[in-house]
Protein backbone atom coordinates (compact mmCIF):
# COMPACT_ATOMS: atom_id res chain seq x y z
CA UNK A 1 0.00 0.00 0.00
CA UNK A 2 0.89 3.68 0.22
CA UNK A 3 2.09 4.90 3.65
CA UNK A 4 3.14 8.23 5.10
CA UNK A 5 5.90 8.45 7.68
CA UNK A 6 5.78 11.56 9.84
CA UNK A 7 9.24 13.20 10.06
CA UNK A 8 11.07 12.70 13.36
CA UNK A 9 14.32 13.77 14.99
CA UNK A 10 17.27 11.37 15.01
CA UNK A 11 17.04 10.89 18.77
CA UNK A 12 13.23 10.52 18.78
CA UNK A 13 11.15 7.38 18.58
CA UNK A 14 9.49 7.27 15.13
CA UNK A 15 5.72 7.06 15.04
CA UNK A 16 4.06 4.22 13.22
CA UNK A 17 3.54 5.05 9.53
CA UNK A 18 -0.01 5.92 8.51
CA UNK A 19 -1.58 3.89 5.73
CA UNK A 20 -3.03 6.21 3.10
CA UNK A 21 -4.51 3.70 0.67
CA UNK A 22 -4.15 0.34 -1.03
CA UNK A 23 -1.45 0.05 -3.73
CA UNK A 24 -1.87 3.00 -6.09
CA UNK A 25 0.64 3.57 -8.90
CA UNK A 26 1.27 6.87 -10.66
CA UNK A 27 2.01 5.56 -14.15
CA UNK A 28 2.59 8.77 -16.09
CA UNK A 29 1.83 12.44 -16.40
CA UNK A 30 -0.91 13.48 -18.81
CA UNK A 31 -1.66 16.67 -20.75
CA UNK A 32 -3.56 17.68 -23.84
CA UNK A 33 -2.22 18.64 -27.27
CA UNK A 34 -2.03 22.31 -26.20
CA UNK A 35 0.21 21.44 -23.22
CA UNK A 36 -2.68 22.16 -20.87
CA UNK A 37 -5.13 20.13 -18.76
CA UNK A 38 -2.33 18.32 -16.90
CA UNK A 39 -3.10 15.22 -14.89
CA UNK A 40 -1.81 11.97 -13.43
CA UNK A 41 -2.49 8.53 -14.87
CA UNK A 42 -3.31 6.28 -11.90
CA UNK A 43 -3.39 2.48 -11.77
CA UNK A 44 -4.84 0.17 -9.10
CA UNK A 45 -6.52 -3.19 -8.61
CA UNK A 46 -9.90 -3.93 -7.05
CA UNK A 47 -10.73 -6.83 -4.74
CA UNK A 48 -11.73 -8.99 -7.71
CA UNK A 49 -8.28 -8.59 -9.25
CA UNK A 50 -9.40 -6.26 -12.05
CA UNK A 51 -7.09 -3.41 -12.99
CA UNK A 52 -8.39 0.14 -13.20
CA UNK A 53 -6.82 3.23 -14.73
CA UNK A 54 -7.90 6.84 -14.38
CA UNK A 55 -6.40 10.04 -15.75
CA UNK A 56 -6.95 12.29 -12.74
CA UNK A 57 -6.95 16.04 -13.57
CA UNK A 58 -4.45 18.05 -11.51
CA UNK A 59 -7.04 20.80 -11.02
CA UNK A 60 -9.07 18.29 -9.04
CA UNK A 61 -6.09 17.67 -6.75
CA UNK A 62 -5.51 21.33 -5.92
CA UNK A 63 -9.13 22.09 -5.08
CA UNK A 64 -9.98 22.86 -1.46
CA UNK A 65 -11.54 19.45 -0.90
CA UNK A 66 -10.04 16.11 -1.94
CA UNK A 67 -13.42 14.37 -1.78
CA UNK A 68 -13.65 14.05 -5.58
CA UNK A 69 -10.35 12.18 -5.74
CA UNK A 70 -11.38 9.76 -3.02
CA UNK A 71 -14.87 9.34 -4.48
CA UNK A 72 -13.56 8.37 -7.92
CA UNK A 73 -11.03 5.91 -6.49
CA UNK A 74 -13.62 4.34 -4.21
CA UNK A 75 -16.22 4.09 -6.96
CA UNK A 76 -13.80 2.11 -9.11
CA UNK A 77 -12.85 -0.27 -6.35
CA UNK A 78 -9.65 0.92 -4.66
CA UNK A 79 -10.01 -1.36 -1.61
CA UNK A 80 -8.76 0.98 1.13
CA UNK A 81 -8.70 4.78 1.41
CA UNK A 82 -7.85 6.48 4.68
CA UNK A 83 -10.57 8.25 6.65
CA UNK A 84 -7.96 10.15 8.69
CA UNK A 85 -8.39 13.87 8.00
CA UNK A 86 -4.68 14.73 8.04
CA UNK A 87 -3.75 11.65 6.05
CA UNK A 88 -6.25 12.53 3.31
CA UNK A 89 -4.17 15.55 2.34
CA UNK A 90 -1.06 13.38 2.33
CA UNK A 91 -2.78 11.11 -0.20
CA UNK A 92 -3.37 14.14 -2.43
CA UNK A 93 0.27 15.19 -1.97
CA UNK A 94 1.42 11.72 -3.00
CA UNK A 95 -0.59 11.76 -6.23
CA UNK A 96 0.38 15.35 -7.00
CA UNK A 97 4.12 15.23 -6.27
CA UNK A 98 5.26 11.63 -6.80
CA UNK A 99 7.31 11.41 -9.99
CA UNK A 100 6.66 8.37 -12.18
CA UNK A 101 9.72 6.22 -12.84
CA UNK A 102 9.01 6.47 -16.56
CA UNK A 103 9.34 9.88 -18.25
CA UNK A 104 6.49 8.84 -20.56
CA UNK A 105 3.79 11.40 -21.25
CA UNK A 106 0.24 10.42 -22.20
CA UNK A 107 -1.99 12.79 -24.14
CA UNK A 108 -5.36 13.32 -22.52
CA UNK A 109 -8.65 14.13 -24.23
CA UNK A 110 -11.80 15.44 -22.58
CA UNK A 111 -14.32 13.79 -24.87
CA UNK A 112 -14.71 10.34 -26.33
CA UNK A 113 -14.32 9.49 -30.01
CA UNK A 114 -11.73 9.70 -32.76
CA UNK A 115 -8.42 11.35 -31.95
CA UNK A 116 -5.70 11.14 -34.62
CA UNK A 117 -6.48 7.59 -35.68
CA UNK A 118 -7.34 6.29 -32.23
CA UNK A 119 -10.84 5.78 -30.89
CA UNK A 120 -11.01 6.70 -27.22
CA UNK A 121 -13.70 5.67 -24.75
CA UNK A 122 -13.89 6.58 -21.08
CA UNK A 123 -12.35 3.23 -20.12
CA UNK A 124 -10.13 2.21 -23.06
CA UNK A 125 -8.73 3.19 -26.46
CA UNK A 126 -8.55 1.41 -29.81
CA UNK A 127 -6.20 1.87 -32.73
CA UNK A 128 -2.56 2.50 -33.46
CA UNK A 129 -0.10 1.85 -30.64
CA UNK A 130 2.90 3.72 -32.09
CA UNK A 131 3.65 7.16 -30.72
CA UNK A 132 2.22 8.86 -27.70
CA UNK A 133 -0.61 7.13 -25.86
CA UNK A 134 -4.05 8.74 -25.63
CA UNK A 135 -6.45 8.46 -22.70
CA UNK A 136 -9.75 10.00 -21.64
CA UNK A 137 -9.28 12.40 -18.73
CA UNK A 138 -12.27 13.17 -16.56
CA UNK A 139 -14.70 11.57 -14.18
CA UNK A 140 -14.92 7.81 -14.50
CA UNK A 141 -18.22 6.23 -15.45
CA UNK A 142 -19.61 2.77 -16.01
CA UNK A 143 -21.43 3.77 -19.20
CA UNK A 144 -19.04 1.80 -21.41
CA UNK A 145 -18.68 -1.67 -19.91
CA UNK A 146 -18.95 -5.33 -20.87
CA UNK A 147 -20.18 -8.68 -19.59
CA UNK A 148 -20.30 -12.13 -21.15
CA UNK A 149 -18.73 -13.00 -24.49
CA UNK A 150 -19.35 -11.78 -28.02
CA UNK A 151 -20.78 -15.22 -28.84
CA UNK A 152 -23.24 -14.82 -25.95
CA UNK A 153 -24.37 -11.41 -27.24
CA UNK A 154 -24.71 -12.65 -30.82
CA UNK A 155 -26.79 -15.63 -29.74
CA UNK A 156 -29.03 -14.04 -27.12
CA UNK A 157 -29.40 -10.44 -28.35
CA UNK A 158 -28.46 -10.07 -32.03
CA UNK A 159 -29.95 -13.47 -32.84
CA UNK A 160 -33.37 -12.23 -31.79
CA UNK A 161 -33.09 -9.24 -34.13
CA UNK A 162 -33.25 -11.57 -37.13
CA UNK A 163 -36.62 -11.05 -38.80
CA UNK A 164 -37.37 -8.02 -36.61
CA UNK A 165 -36.86 -4.85 -38.64
CA UNK A 166 -37.16 -2.35 -35.77
CA UNK A 167 -34.76 -4.20 -33.48
CA UNK A 168 -32.27 -4.68 -36.29
CA UNK A 169 -32.46 -0.98 -37.14
CA UNK A 170 -32.00 0.06 -33.49
CA UNK A 171 -28.88 -2.10 -33.11
CA UNK A 172 -27.52 -0.72 -36.38
CA UNK A 173 -27.99 2.81 -35.05
CA UNK A 174 -25.75 1.94 -32.09
CA UNK A 175 -22.85 1.41 -34.52
CA UNK A 176 -23.68 4.37 -36.77
CA UNK A 177 -22.27 7.07 -34.49
CA UNK A 178 -18.74 5.68 -34.81
CA UNK A 179 -18.89 5.87 -38.61
CA UNK A 180 -20.16 9.45 -38.97
CA UNK A 181 -16.69 11.00 -38.73
CA UNK A 182 -15.28 8.57 -41.28
CA UNK A 183 -18.12 9.44 -43.68
CA UNK A 184 -17.73 13.17 -42.95
CA UNK A 185 -21.36 13.35 -41.86
CA UNK A 186 -22.80 15.62 -39.19
CA UNK A 187 -25.03 14.52 -36.33
CA UNK A 188 -28.65 13.43 -36.54
CA UNK A 189 -30.69 10.38 -35.74
CA UNK A 190 -34.07 8.75 -35.45
CA UNK A 191 -37.05 8.63 -33.11
CA UNK A 192 -39.11 5.49 -32.45
CA UNK A 193 -42.66 6.68 -31.80
CA UNK A 194 -45.54 4.72 -30.34
CA UNK A 195 -47.69 3.86 -27.36
CA UNK A 196 -46.15 3.57 -23.93
CA UNK A 197 -45.98 0.28 -21.98
CA UNK A 198 -45.64 -1.65 -25.23
CA UNK A 199 -42.00 -2.61 -24.86
CA UNK A 200 -40.18 0.10 -26.84
CA UNK A 201 -37.47 0.35 -24.19
CA UNK A 202 -36.77 -3.35 -23.66
CA UNK A 203 -37.11 -4.38 -27.31
CA UNK A 204 -35.48 -1.39 -29.04
CA UNK A 205 -33.44 0.85 -26.75
CA UNK A 206 -31.99 -1.92 -24.56
CA UNK A 207 -30.59 -4.03 -27.44
CA UNK A 208 -29.08 -0.89 -28.99
CA UNK A 209 -27.51 0.14 -25.68
CA UNK A 210 -26.16 -3.38 -25.11
CA UNK A 211 -23.75 -2.89 -28.02
CA UNK A 212 -21.65 -0.62 -25.76
CA UNK A 213 -22.67 -1.27 -22.16
CA UNK A 214 -25.31 -2.15 -19.60
CA UNK A 215 -28.62 -0.72 -20.86
CA UNK A 216 -29.47 0.95 -17.55
CA UNK A 217 -26.20 2.89 -17.61
CA UNK A 218 -25.56 3.46 -21.30
CA UNK A 219 -29.08 4.56 -22.27
CA UNK A 220 -30.20 7.86 -20.74
CA UNK A 221 -33.45 9.74 -20.23
CA UNK A 222 -34.55 12.89 -22.04
CA UNK A 223 -35.28 14.51 -18.68
CA UNK A 224 -32.11 16.51 -18.07
CA UNK A 225 -30.84 20.08 -18.03
CA UNK A 226 -29.19 21.83 -20.99
CA UNK A 227 -25.80 21.53 -19.25
CA UNK A 228 -26.49 17.87 -18.54
CA UNK A 229 -27.36 17.25 -22.17
CA UNK A 230 -24.11 18.89 -23.31
CA UNK A 231 -22.15 16.62 -20.97
CA UNK A 232 -23.98 13.59 -22.37
CA UNK A 233 -23.14 14.65 -25.93
CA UNK A 234 -19.45 14.96 -25.05
CA UNK A 235 -19.56 11.51 -23.45
CA UNK A 236 -21.02 10.14 -26.71
CA UNK A 237 -18.89 12.10 -29.17
CA UNK A 238 -18.41 9.96 -32.31
CA UNK A 239 -20.87 7.51 -30.79
CA UNK A 240 -24.62 7.09 -30.34
CA UNK A 241 -26.60 8.87 -27.66
CA UNK A 242 -29.62 6.78 -26.68
CA UNK A 243 -32.35 8.87 -25.06
CA UNK A 244 -35.56 7.26 -23.82
CA UNK A 245 -38.97 8.88 -23.33
CA UNK A 246 -39.03 12.17 -25.22
CA UNK A 247 -42.18 13.12 -23.31
CA UNK A 248 -40.10 13.64 -20.15
CA UNK A 249 -38.32 16.62 -21.71
CA UNK A 250 -39.58 20.18 -21.50
CA UNK A 251 -41.83 20.67 -24.53
CA UNK A 252 -40.63 24.27 -24.96
CA UNK A 253 -36.98 23.19 -25.04
CA UNK A 254 -37.26 19.84 -26.85
CA UNK A 255 -36.77 21.21 -30.36
CA UNK A 256 -33.80 23.32 -29.32
CA UNK A 257 -32.28 20.32 -27.53
CA UNK A 258 -32.65 18.05 -30.56
CA UNK A 259 -31.15 20.74 -32.78
CA UNK A 260 -28.23 21.26 -30.38
CA UNK A 261 -27.42 17.55 -30.34
CA UNK A 262 -27.49 17.29 -34.13
CA UNK A 263 -25.71 20.62 -34.65
CA UNK A 264 -22.83 19.45 -32.46
CA UNK A 265 -22.16 22.63 -30.53
CA UNK A 266 -22.88 23.83 -27.00
CA UNK A 267 -23.59 27.29 -25.70
CA UNK A 268 -20.95 30.00 -25.43
CA UNK A 269 -19.99 30.68 -21.80
CA UNK A 270 -17.87 33.30 -20.06
CA UNK A 271 -14.78 32.44 -18.04
CA UNK A 272 -14.26 33.87 -14.57
CA UNK A 273 -11.04 35.43 -15.83
CA UNK A 274 -12.88 37.07 -18.72
CA UNK A 275 -13.42 36.05 -22.32
CA UNK A 276 -15.33 33.05 -23.59
CA UNK A 277 -14.59 29.46 -22.75
CA UNK A 278 -13.81 27.20 -25.71
CA UNK A 279 -17.07 25.93 -27.20
CA UNK A 280 -17.98 22.32 -26.50
CA UNK A 281 -18.29 20.46 -29.80
CA UNK A 282 -19.28 16.92 -30.70
CA UNK A 283 -20.51 14.68 -33.50
CA UNK A 284 -23.27 12.54 -32.03
CA UNK A 285 -25.84 10.19 -33.52
CA UNK A 286 -29.10 10.07 -31.58
CA UNK A 287 -31.58 7.23 -31.08
CA UNK A 288 -34.70 8.41 -29.28
CA UNK A 289 -38.06 6.99 -28.23
CA UNK A 290 -41.35 8.49 -27.14
CA UNK A 291 -45.12 8.35 -27.38
CA UNK A 292 -45.14 11.29 -29.80
CA UNK A 293 -42.59 12.71 -32.22
CA UNK A 294 -40.61 15.91 -31.82
CA UNK A 295 -43.07 18.07 -33.80
CA UNK A 296 -46.05 16.87 -31.73
CA UNK A 297 -44.15 17.38 -28.49
CA UNK A 298 -43.23 20.94 -29.43
CA UNK A 299 -46.83 21.62 -30.41
CA UNK A 300 -47.89 20.86 -26.83
CA UNK A 301 -46.02 24.02 -25.83
CA UNK A 302 -47.45 26.03 -28.71
CA UNK A 303 -44.27 25.83 -30.78
CA UNK A 304 -44.00 24.88 -34.43
CA UNK A 305 -41.20 22.53 -35.44
CA UNK A 306 -38.96 23.79 -38.21
CA UNK A 307 -38.20 21.56 -41.14
CA UNK A 308 -34.59 21.17 -40.07
CA UNK A 309 -35.57 19.95 -36.60
CA UNK A 310 -37.83 17.25 -38.03
CA UNK A 311 -35.35 16.29 -40.74
CA UNK A 312 -32.55 15.81 -38.21
CA UNK A 313 -34.62 13.35 -36.15
CA UNK A 314 -37.34 11.76 -38.32
CA UNK A 315 -39.92 9.53 -36.67
CA UNK A 316 -40.29 5.79 -37.24
CA UNK A 317 -43.45 3.97 -36.03
CA UNK A 318 -42.43 1.51 -33.31
CA UNK A 319 -45.31 -0.79 -34.30
CA UNK A 320 -44.06 -3.17 -36.98
CA UNK A 321 -47.65 -4.07 -37.91
CA UNK A 322 -47.30 -7.82 -37.37
CA UNK A 323 -49.65 -8.07 -34.40
CA UNK A 324 -46.92 -8.10 -31.73
CA UNK A 325 -46.21 -4.35 -31.71
CA UNK A 326 -42.42 -3.95 -32.13
CA UNK A 327 -41.88 -7.65 -32.82
CA UNK A 328 -42.40 -9.48 -36.12
CA UNK A 329 -40.57 -12.75 -35.40
CA UNK A 330 -41.10 -14.15 -31.90
CA UNK A 331 -38.36 -16.80 -32.28
CA UNK A 332 -40.53 -19.41 -30.57
CA UNK A 333 -41.48 -17.21 -27.60
CA UNK A 334 -45.27 -17.30 -26.92
CA UNK A 335 -46.06 -13.57 -27.21
CA UNK A 336 -44.64 -10.08 -27.56
CA UNK A 337 -44.62 -9.31 -23.84
CA UNK A 338 -42.58 -12.40 -23.00
CA UNK A 339 -40.28 -11.58 -25.92
CA UNK A 340 -39.72 -8.11 -24.46
CA UNK A 341 -39.08 -9.56 -21.00
CA UNK A 342 -36.56 -12.00 -22.47
CA UNK A 343 -34.68 -9.24 -24.29
CA UNK A 344 -34.67 -7.13 -21.16
CA UNK A 345 -33.07 -9.98 -19.22
CA UNK A 346 -30.42 -11.01 -21.75
CA UNK A 347 -29.29 -7.44 -22.47
CA UNK A 348 -28.44 -7.16 -18.77
CA UNK A 349 -26.39 -10.35 -18.90
CA UNK A 350 -24.52 -9.86 -22.17
CA UNK A 351 -23.39 -6.41 -23.26
CA UNK A 352 -20.47 -4.28 -24.42
CA UNK A 353 -18.60 -6.98 -26.32
CA UNK A 354 -20.07 -6.10 -29.73
CA UNK A 355 -18.85 -2.51 -29.54
CA UNK A 356 -15.36 -3.62 -28.51
CA UNK A 357 -15.16 -6.19 -31.32
CA UNK A 358 -16.44 -3.65 -33.85
CA UNK A 359 -13.80 -1.09 -32.86
CA UNK A 360 -11.00 -3.66 -32.85
CA UNK A 361 -11.93 -4.67 -36.40
CA UNK A 362 -12.40 -1.06 -37.53
CA UNK A 363 -9.03 0.11 -36.20
CA UNK A 364 -7.02 -2.98 -37.15
CA UNK A 365 -3.98 -1.99 -39.22
CA UNK A 366 -4.34 -2.65 -42.94
C-alpha positions as CSV (number, residue, x, y, z in Angstrom):
1,X,0.0,0.0,0.0
2,X,0.9,3.7,0.2
3,X,2.1,4.9,3.6
4,X,3.1,8.2,5.1
5,X,5.9,8.4,7.7
6,X,5.8,11.6,9.8
7,X,9.2,13.2,10.1
8,X,11.1,12.7,13.4
9,X,14.3,13.8,15.0
10,X,17.3,11.4,15.0
11,X,17.0,10.9,18.8
12,X,13.2,10.5,18.8
13,X,11.1,7.4,18.6
14,X,9.5,7.3,15.1
15,X,5.7,7.1,15.0
16,X,4.1,4.2,13.2
17,X,3.5,5.1,9.5
18,X,0.0,5.9,8.5
19,X,-1.6,3.9,5.7
20,X,-3.0,6.2,3.1
21,X,-4.5,3.7,0.7
22,X,-4.1,0.3,-1.0
23,X,-1.4,0.1,-3.7
24,X,-1.9,3.0,-6.1
25,X,0.6,3.6,-8.9
26,X,1.3,6.9,-10.7
27,X,2.0,5.6,-14.1
28,X,2.6,8.8,-16.1
29,X,1.8,12.4,-16.4
30,X,-0.9,13.5,-18.8
31,X,-1.7,16.7,-20.7
32,X,-3.6,17.7,-23.8
33,X,-2.2,18.6,-27.3
34,X,-2.0,22.3,-26.2
35,X,0.2,21.4,-23.2
36,X,-2.7,22.2,-20.9
37,X,-5.1,20.1,-18.8
38,X,-2.3,18.3,-16.9
39,X,-3.1,15.2,-14.9
40,X,-1.8,12.0,-13.4
41,X,-2.5,8.5,-14.9
42,X,-3.3,6.3,-11.9
43,X,-3.4,2.5,-11.8
44,X,-4.8,0.2,-9.1
45,X,-6.5,-3.2,-8.6
46,X,-9.9,-3.9,-7.1
47,X,-10.7,-6.8,-4.7
48,X,-11.7,-9.0,-7.7
49,X,-8.3,-8.6,-9.2
50,X,-9.4,-6.3,-12.0
51,X,-7.1,-3.4,-13.0
52,X,-8.4,0.1,-13.2
53,X,-6.8,3.2,-14.7
54,X,-7.9,6.8,-14.4
55,X,-6.4,10.0,-15.7
56,X,-7.0,12.3,-12.7
57,X,-6.9,16.0,-13.6
58,X,-4.5,18.1,-11.5
59,X,-7.0,20.8,-11.0
60,X,-9.1,18.3,-9.0
61,X,-6.1,17.7,-6.7
62,X,-5.5,21.3,-5.9
63,X,-9.1,22.1,-5.1
64,X,-10.0,22.9,-1.5
65,X,-11.5,19.4,-0.9
66,X,-10.0,16.1,-1.9
67,X,-13.4,14.4,-1.8
68,X,-13.7,14.1,-5.6
69,X,-10.3,12.2,-5.7
70,X,-11.4,9.8,-3.0
71,X,-14.9,9.3,-4.5
72,X,-13.6,8.4,-7.9
73,X,-11.0,5.9,-6.5
74,X,-13.6,4.3,-4.2
75,X,-16.2,4.1,-7.0
76,X,-13.8,2.1,-9.1
77,X,-12.8,-0.3,-6.4
78,X,-9.6,0.9,-4.7
79,X,-10.0,-1.4,-1.6
80,X,-8.8,1.0,1.1
81,X,-8.7,4.8,1.4
82,X,-7.8,6.5,4.7
83,X,-10.6,8.2,6.7
84,X,-8.0,10.2,8.7
85,X,-8.4,13.9,8.0
86,X,-4.7,14.7,8.0
87,X,-3.7,11.7,6.0
88,X,-6.3,12.5,3.3
89,X,-4.2,15.6,2.3
90,X,-1.1,13.4,2.3
91,X,-2.8,11.1,-0.2
92,X,-3.4,14.1,-2.4
93,X,0.3,15.2,-2.0
94,X,1.4,11.7,-3.0
95,X,-0.6,11.8,-6.2
96,X,0.4,15.3,-7.0
97,X,4.1,15.2,-6.3
98,X,5.3,11.6,-6.8
99,X,7.3,11.4,-10.0
100,X,6.7,8.4,-12.2
101,X,9.7,6.2,-12.8
102,X,9.0,6.5,-16.6
103,X,9.3,9.9,-18.2
104,X,6.5,8.8,-20.6
105,X,3.8,11.4,-21.2
106,X,0.2,10.4,-22.2
107,X,-2.0,12.8,-24.1
108,X,-5.4,13.3,-22.5
109,X,-8.7,14.1,-24.2
110,X,-11.8,15.4,-22.6
111,X,-14.3,13.8,-24.9
112,X,-14.7,10.3,-26.3
113,X,-14.3,9.5,-30.0
114,X,-11.7,9.7,-32.8
115,X,-8.4,11.4,-32.0
116,X,-5.7,11.1,-34.6
117,X,-6.5,7.6,-35.7
118,X,-7.3,6.3,-32.2
119,X,-10.8,5.8,-30.9
120,X,-11.0,6.7,-27.2
121,X,-13.7,5.7,-24.7
122,X,-13.9,6.6,-21.1
123,X,-12.3,3.2,-20.1
124,X,-10.1,2.2,-23.1
125,X,-8.7,3.2,-26.5
126,X,-8.5,1.4,-29.8
127,X,-6.2,1.9,-32.7
128,X,-2.6,2.5,-33.5
129,X,-0.1,1.9,-30.6
130,X,2.9,3.7,-32.1
131,X,3.7,7.2,-30.7
132,X,2.2,8.9,-27.7
133,X,-0.6,7.1,-25.9
134,X,-4.0,8.7,-25.6
135,X,-6.5,8.5,-22.7
136,X,-9.7,10.0,-21.6
137,X,-9.3,12.4,-18.7
138,X,-12.3,13.2,-16.6
139,X,-14.7,11.6,-14.2
140,X,-14.9,7.8,-14.5
141,X,-18.2,6.2,-15.5
142,X,-19.6,2.8,-16.0
143,X,-21.4,3.8,-19.2
144,X,-19.0,1.8,-21.4
145,X,-18.7,-1.7,-19.9
146,X,-18.9,-5.3,-20.9
147,X,-20.2,-8.7,-19.6
148,X,-20.3,-12.1,-21.2
149,X,-18.7,-13.0,-24.5
150,X,-19.4,-11.8,-28.0
151,X,-20.8,-15.2,-28.8
152,X,-23.2,-14.8,-25.9
153,X,-24.4,-11.4,-27.2
154,X,-24.7,-12.7,-30.8
155,X,-26.8,-15.6,-29.7
156,X,-29.0,-14.0,-27.1
157,X,-29.4,-10.4,-28.4
158,X,-28.5,-10.1,-32.0
159,X,-29.9,-13.5,-32.8
160,X,-33.4,-12.2,-31.8
161,X,-33.1,-9.2,-34.1
162,X,-33.3,-11.6,-37.1
163,X,-36.6,-11.0,-38.8
164,X,-37.4,-8.0,-36.6
165,X,-36.9,-4.9,-38.6
166,X,-37.2,-2.4,-35.8
167,X,-34.8,-4.2,-33.5
168,X,-32.3,-4.7,-36.3
169,X,-32.5,-1.0,-37.1
170,X,-32.0,0.1,-33.5
171,X,-28.9,-2.1,-33.1
172,X,-27.5,-0.7,-36.4
173,X,-28.0,2.8,-35.0
174,X,-25.8,1.9,-32.1
175,X,-22.9,1.4,-34.5
176,X,-23.7,4.4,-36.8
177,X,-22.3,7.1,-34.5
178,X,-18.7,5.7,-34.8
179,X,-18.9,5.9,-38.6
180,X,-20.2,9.4,-39.0
181,X,-16.7,11.0,-38.7
182,X,-15.3,8.6,-41.3
183,X,-18.1,9.4,-43.7
184,X,-17.7,13.2,-42.9
185,X,-21.4,13.3,-41.9
186,X,-22.8,15.6,-39.2
187,X,-25.0,14.5,-36.3
188,X,-28.6,13.4,-36.5
189,X,-30.7,10.4,-35.7
190,X,-34.1,8.8,-35.4
191,X,-37.0,8.6,-33.1
192,X,-39.1,5.5,-32.5
193,X,-42.7,6.7,-31.8
194,X,-45.5,4.7,-30.3
195,X,-47.7,3.9,-27.4
196,X,-46.1,3.6,-23.9
197,X,-46.0,0.3,-22.0
198,X,-45.6,-1.7,-25.2
199,X,-42.0,-2.6,-24.9
200,X,-40.2,0.1,-26.8
201,X,-37.5,0.3,-24.2
202,X,-36.8,-3.4,-23.7
203,X,-37.1,-4.4,-27.3
204,X,-35.5,-1.4,-29.0
205,X,-33.4,0.8,-26.7
206,X,-32.0,-1.9,-24.6
207,X,-30.6,-4.0,-27.4
208,X,-29.1,-0.9,-29.0
209,X,-27.5,0.1,-25.7
210,X,-26.2,-3.4,-25.1
211,X,-23.7,-2.9,-28.0
212,X,-21.7,-0.6,-25.8
213,X,-22.7,-1.3,-22.2
214,X,-25.3,-2.2,-19.6
215,X,-28.6,-0.7,-20.9
216,X,-29.5,0.9,-17.6
217,X,-26.2,2.9,-17.6
218,X,-25.6,3.5,-21.3
219,X,-29.1,4.6,-22.3
220,X,-30.2,7.9,-20.7
221,X,-33.5,9.7,-20.2
222,X,-34.5,12.9,-22.0
223,X,-35.3,14.5,-18.7
224,X,-32.1,16.5,-18.1
225,X,-30.8,20.1,-18.0
226,X,-29.2,21.8,-21.0
227,X,-25.8,21.5,-19.3
228,X,-26.5,17.9,-18.5
229,X,-27.4,17.3,-22.2
230,X,-24.1,18.9,-23.3
231,X,-22.2,16.6,-21.0
232,X,-24.0,13.6,-22.4
233,X,-23.1,14.6,-25.9
234,X,-19.5,15.0,-25.0
235,X,-19.6,11.5,-23.4
236,X,-21.0,10.1,-26.7
237,X,-18.9,12.1,-29.2
238,X,-18.4,10.0,-32.3
239,X,-20.9,7.5,-30.8
240,X,-24.6,7.1,-30.3
241,X,-26.6,8.9,-27.7
242,X,-29.6,6.8,-26.7
243,X,-32.4,8.9,-25.1
244,X,-35.6,7.3,-23.8
245,X,-39.0,8.9,-23.3
246,X,-39.0,12.2,-25.2
247,X,-42.2,13.1,-23.3
248,X,-40.1,13.6,-20.1
249,X,-38.3,16.6,-21.7
250,X,-39.6,20.2,-21.5
251,X,-41.8,20.7,-24.5
252,X,-40.6,24.3,-25.0
253,X,-37.0,23.2,-25.0
254,X,-37.3,19.8,-26.9
255,X,-36.8,21.2,-30.4
256,X,-33.8,23.3,-29.3
257,X,-32.3,20.3,-27.5
258,X,-32.7,18.0,-30.6
259,X,-31.1,20.7,-32.8
260,X,-28.2,21.3,-30.4
261,X,-27.4,17.5,-30.3
262,X,-27.5,17.3,-34.1
263,X,-25.7,20.6,-34.7
264,X,-22.8,19.4,-32.5
265,X,-22.2,22.6,-30.5
266,X,-22.9,23.8,-27.0
267,X,-23.6,27.3,-25.7
268,X,-20.9,30.0,-25.4
269,X,-20.0,30.7,-21.8
270,X,-17.9,33.3,-20.1
271,X,-14.8,32.4,-18.0
272,X,-14.3,33.9,-14.6
273,X,-11.0,35.4,-15.8
274,X,-12.9,37.1,-18.7
275,X,-13.4,36.0,-22.3
276,X,-15.3,33.1,-23.6
277,X,-14.6,29.5,-22.8
278,X,-13.8,27.2,-25.7
279,X,-17.1,25.9,-27.2
280,X,-18.0,22.3,-26.5
281,X,-18.3,20.5,-29.8
282,X,-19.3,16.9,-30.7
283,X,-20.5,14.7,-33.5
284,X,-23.3,12.5,-32.0
285,X,-25.8,10.2,-33.5
286,X,-29.1,10.1,-31.6
287,X,-31.6,7.2,-31.1
288,X,-34.7,8.4,-29.3
289,X,-38.1,7.0,-28.2
290,X,-41.3,8.5,-27.1
291,X,-45.1,8.3,-27.4
292,X,-45.1,11.3,-29.8
293,X,-42.6,12.7,-32.2
294,X,-40.6,15.9,-31.8
295,X,-43.1,18.1,-33.8
296,X,-46.1,16.9,-31.7
297,X,-44.1,17.4,-28.5
298,X,-43.2,20.9,-29.4
299,X,-46.8,21.6,-30.4
300,X,-47.9,20.9,-26.8
301,X,-46.0,24.0,-25.8
302,X,-47.5,26.0,-28.7
303,X,-44.3,25.8,-30.8
304,X,-44.0,24.9,-34.4
305,X,-41.2,22.5,-35.4
306,X,-39.0,23.8,-38.2
307,X,-38.2,21.6,-41.1
308,X,-34.6,21.2,-40.1
309,X,-35.6,19.9,-36.6
310,X,-37.8,17.3,-38.0
311,X,-35.3,16.3,-40.7
312,X,-32.6,15.8,-38.2
313,X,-34.6,13.4,-36.1
314,X,-37.3,11.8,-38.3
315,X,-39.9,9.5,-36.7
316,X,-40.3,5.8,-37.2
317,X,-43.4,4.0,-36.0
318,X,-42.4,1.5,-33.3
319,X,-45.3,-0.8,-34.3
320,X,-44.1,-3.2,-37.0
321,X,-47.6,-4.1,-37.9
322,X,-47.3,-7.8,-37.4
323,X,-49.6,-8.1,-34.4
324,X,-46.9,-8.1,-31.7
325,X,-46.2,-4.4,-31.7
326,X,-42.4,-3.9,-32.1
327,X,-41.9,-7.6,-32.8
328,X,-42.4,-9.5,-36.1
329,X,-40.6,-12.7,-35.4
330,X,-41.1,-14.1,-31.9
331,X,-38.4,-16.8,-32.3
332,X,-40.5,-19.4,-30.6
333,X,-41.5,-17.2,-27.6
334,X,-45.3,-17.3,-26.9
335,X,-46.1,-13.6,-27.2
336,X,-44.6,-10.1,-27.6
337,X,-44.6,-9.3,-23.8
338,X,-42.6,-12.4,-23.0
339,X,-40.3,-11.6,-25.9
340,X,-39.7,-8.1,-24.5
341,X,-39.1,-9.6,-21.0
342,X,-36.6,-12.0,-22.5
343,X,-34.7,-9.2,-24.3
344,X,-34.7,-7.1,-21.2
345,X,-33.1,-10.0,-19.2
346,X,-30.4,-11.0,-21.8
347,X,-29.3,-7.4,-22.5
348,X,-28.4,-7.2,-18.8
349,X,-26.4,-10.4,-18.9
350,X,-24.5,-9.9,-22.2
351,X,-23.4,-6.4,-23.3
352,X,-20.5,-4.3,-24.4
353,X,-18.6,-7.0,-26.3
354,X,-20.1,-6.1,-29.7
355,X,-18.8,-2.5,-29.5
356,X,-15.4,-3.6,-28.5
357,X,-15.2,-6.2,-31.3
358,X,-16.4,-3.6,-33.8
359,X,-13.8,-1.1,-32.9
360,X,-11.0,-3.7,-32.8
361,X,-11.9,-4.7,-36.4
362,X,-12.4,-1.1,-37.5
363,X,-9.0,0.1,-36.2
364,X,-7.0,-3.0,-37.1
365,X,-4.0,-2.0,-39.2
366,X,-4.3,-2.6,-42.9
